[in-house]
Amino acid sequence: MTLAAKDPEERRRRILQAAIQVLRARGFSGTRVADIAAAAGTSPALVLYHFSSLGDVLVAALGSVDEQFYANLAAPPQPADPRDQLARMAALAAEGGPAFGDWQLWLEVWVRARHDQRIDDLRRSLDQRWRDELEKVIRAGVDDRLFTTNDPDAAALRLAALMDGLAVQVVLGEPDLTPEILVQLWLDGAALELSADAADLRDRAPTV
C-alpha cells in the first residue's frame, strides 16, 4: 500500500487501515509509528500528523473495527426472530481470522484503560453499546415469549461478560476452545440465562 492519494480523509483512512493490520499482527506494545508508516507506504511524520500518538491510533482502530462489526450486524437480511438475532450476534462476535485480531485490540484496550482515561471512556462507551444491542434482542424475545428473564439489563451484562471471557481464552490459544466452540458455549450460556432451548439456538447459528 502506498499513499498516492492526496485527499486528507483518504490518507487518514489508509493510515488507519495499515495501523489496524499492524496492531492485529504485533499488538500495541510491539507496534511503532515507523511500522505503521511502512505498512501504509508513508512517513512517520505523516502518521503523527493524523494521529498524535500510538494511543490515538489504538482509540481510532478500535472505533473503526467496532463500527464495521455493527455494519455487518445491520446488513440484510435481518432476522425477524430474536433467537436468530442472538445466534447471528454470537457468530459475528466469534468469527475466526481478522475478528480475533479485533479481540486482541480489546485486550490491549482493557490493559491500557486502567491508566488512560480517554481509552477507558472509549471502552465504557463500546461496552455499553454491545450490552444495549444484547438487551434489545433479549427484550424482543421476552415480548415474543421466546425468552424469560426478570432483568434484561442484567442478563445482557452477564452475557457480554461471558463473551469477553471466552474470547480471551481463544485469543490466548486455548487448544480446546475454537471460535466454533465459543459460539456453542456462549449460546448454551444464553439458553440458561434466558430459559431457551440450547440446541435450538445452536442450530440457528450461522457457520463461523
ABEGO torsion letter per residue (X at the ends): XBBABABAAAAAAAAAAAAAAAAAAAEAAABBAAAAAAAAGBBAAAAAAABABAAAAAAAAAAAAAAAAAAAAABOBBBABAAAAAAAAAAAAABBEAAAAAAAAAAAAAAAAAABAAAAAAAAAAAAAAAAAAAAAAAAAAAAGABBBABAAAAAAAAAAAAAAAAAAAAAGBAABBAAAAAAAAAAAAAAAAGBBAAAAAAABBBX
